Amino acid sequence: MGRSLKVSPGCIEQVKSALARNGFPSQKALAEELDIGLSTVKKFLTGQPVDYSYFLEISGRLGYEWRNIVHRDETIPKPLFEETSAFITGTPITHPHHFFGRQKELKRLFDLLKRRPLQNAAIIGKRRTGKTSLLHYLKNITTTPTEQLRPGQKSDWLPHPENYRWIFVDFQDVRRQNREGLLRYILESLKMSVPSPCDLDRFMDVVSSNLHQPTVILLDEIGTGLQRCPELDDGFWESLRSLATNQTHGNLGFVLATPELPIELARSTGHSSPFFNIFGYTTTLGALTEAEARELIASSPMPFPAEDVEWILTQSKCWPLLLQILCRERLFSLEDGEIGDDWHEEGLEQLKPFADLQSL
């Protein structure tokens, strides 16, 4: 099975009781949300070894720091990585602890989503401005346990976050690039029965009859979907618009991320569906505020000298990706005991592929 971990015998009842506390009526519900096999969840909850990556994922979703419930058995191989990266540069940020800034945008977006009818929003931004990370933050921040957040990090954006369902759709995932695959994924995420065949008519029937909780569908890289998925035609998008505006009693909202206005994106890809007119709020992502940028820099596990902080602010122009890159390079140099400013040269070299951000 490879590297694995198991729950300590003294913690088994504790983790079992956490199911209901975290909104899972059954072990199957937890398995479905995490897209993990039910047998893996059962093994976890009965103290049997499971793959360490699954152990971390399940324990985190149940609100536990994995080190506090793991069985200390030297015969079980240790995980490859016991620490997470302080600064993340190559992939979207998925855990709220590592996300900084965007407070103005978050307030407005959650204001649109905390009352019925849920309203629709578009997040506009050029590549590498943090659109995908912001979608993940919307999905995760309100239900992440406080002990997994930074001190003082706001998470009470919604009055009853446990009632919300969030569905993240990445159109770069080939499984979402056909109509049936996308509809099936949405129904499975909503824990609704999947009809056979899973066509648009039956999908509309199931959702319109059974959607009683506030639900937000997050559409990432929607331009890819419009360009590559001929099955996602105007009729498809018009049906989604009908669900949101007329069929679900205000319980369905959409937030999409795109490099341009939705209506312009639709026009440029040959679509004319009124779906792209329902986004009454748009926000264009710019650089972080200086205060937000300083908070990100200050999160380093090894404090940076004041002059380094000012240099990072100047060179990054407070763009989150550039901040992460320069902070990473400075942290590496401190960890390696380097003296002097040689890390400046490496930092600037790492910024070169993102010259478009620096020019904004």
PyMOL commands that set and color helices and strands:
alter all, ss='L'
color gray80, all
select helices_A, chain A and resi 9-21+27-34+38-45+52-61+66-68+96-98+103-113+131-143+146-148+161-163+174-176+179-189+200-210+222-228+234-247+262-268+274-277+290-298+306-316+320-335+342-358
alter helices_A, ss='H'
color red, helices_A
select strands_A, chain A and resi 4-5+50-51+121-124+165-170+215-220+252-258+281-284
alter strands_A, ss='S'
color yellow, strands_A
deselect
rebuild
show_as cartoon
